[in-house]
């Protein structure tokens, strides 16, 4: 699924916005451009920082997260579920960063058509379905430990929303 997506689907969907803009040129005010760039940068920061945080925790669980000792659940299987930093905000906070960047790539097209927004719509559906599959797999794999984890980190992708 990942190979097909990266080799076929991604190049196809990534071109919608550029093609739309070629056929529907327009300008953006400086503040619109700045807002879109800020959204993209913020999404990149959330995506990269959260993934780096997870990687560092897996490499060295004693390493501080945001300047404090890492909080985690040690599962019956022996694995650790991180409760600190970005991962204490939502169970797939990295997906939020991905979605922020995807929206930033669509916004320059403005709102004359839904076609340039196909990417963010499709990507949102894909990541929500992926998160649900992961949640079911983890519930099966970790049992009561997963129940405790989801109690402590109730948000799936967007803190306070979903």
N, C-alpha and C positions, 0 to 999 in steps of 0.2 A: 504494500500500500504506500509506504514512504517513498520507495524508488519510483513508482509510477507518478506519484504526486510531484516529486522533485524534478523528474525528467520531462513530464508531459503537461501536467495540469498547471504547475506554477508558471512556466513560461507563457502559457496560453492566457491565464488570468491576469498576470502582471502587466500585460500590454493594453488592457481595456482603457485605463485612464489616459495613457499617452495617445492612443488612437482617438479617443473622444476629444482630447484637447487639440489634436491636429485638425479635426473637422469642426470644432466649436471653439475657436480661439477667443480669449477674453483676458482682461487684466484683473489683478487683485489689488486691493489697497494694501499699503505697507503693513497695517495692523493685522490684516487677514493673513498675509504671508508670514508675519512674525508669529502669529498664533498657531498656524499650521506647523511651522518649524519647531516651535516650543512643544507642541503636542508630540511630534515625532521624536524629539530629543528626550522628552520625559518618558515616552514609551520605551525607547532604547535603554535608558537608565534603569527603569524597572525590570525590563527583560534581562539585561546583562548582569546587573547587580544581584538580582535574586538567584540567577543561575550560578554566578560566582560564589555567592554565599552558601548555596547548597553544596557545591563542589568542595569548598574549603571545609565545611562541616564534616562531610564524608571523609575527607583526608585527615582531619584532626578535630575530633569532637570537643577537645578541650580549648580550642581557639575561641576567643570572645566573638560575640555577634553584636554589632552596634555597641561595642565597648563594655558589654556585660557577659558573664558566663552564659553559654548556650543553655537554653531550656529544651528538654527533649523527653520523649517517652521511650524507654527501653522495652521493646516488645518481647513477648515470650519466645519469639524466634531468634532474638538476640540483635535484631536490627534496631536502628534508632530513627525516630520520627521527630524532626525538628519543629519546635514550637516558637522559636525566636526570630527576630528580624522580619524580613519580608514574609517568611513562611508562617509566622504567627498571625499575619494579616489575612491570608487566604491560602487554601491548599494548593492552588495553581496560579499564584500571583504572576508568574512568568507569562501566562497566557494573556493577562491583562496588558502587559507591556506590548506583546505581539499585536493585540487588537488595537491599542492606541496608535501604533505605527501604521497598521493597515488603514485605519480611519484617516490618518494624516495623508496617506497616499491618495485617498479618494477625494478629500475635500477641495483640492485645487480645481476640480471639475464643476464646483458649485452644485446647483440643484435642478438643472434643466432636464435631467434624465436619470433613471435608476440604473442604467447600464454601467456607468463607472463605479457604482456602489455594489456591483455584483461581488467583488472581491471581499469587502468587509462583511457582507451578508453571508456569503458562502463560508468564509473563515470563522465567523461567529458560530455558525451551525456546526462546523467541523470540530472546533475546540470544545464546545459544550458537549457534543456527543463523545468526544475523546475523554473529557473529564468524567463523564458518567460511566464510561467503560472502566476507566482507572479506578473510580470509586468502588464499583462493584467488585473488581479484582482485589483491591486492597481490603475490602470488607470480608471477602472470602479468605484471603491470605492471613490477615491479622486478627480477625474476630473481635473479641472484647477490647483489645488494644486499639483497634481502628475506631470503635465506638467512642472510646475515651478521647482519641485524637480529634474526631469530628465534633465532639462536645467542646473541646478546648479551642479548636479552630473551625468555627461553624461556617465560614464563608468559603465558597468553592473557587471563584475566580475574582469577583469584584467585592471588596470589603463593604459590608453593610448593605449590599444589594443582592448578590447571588453567590 
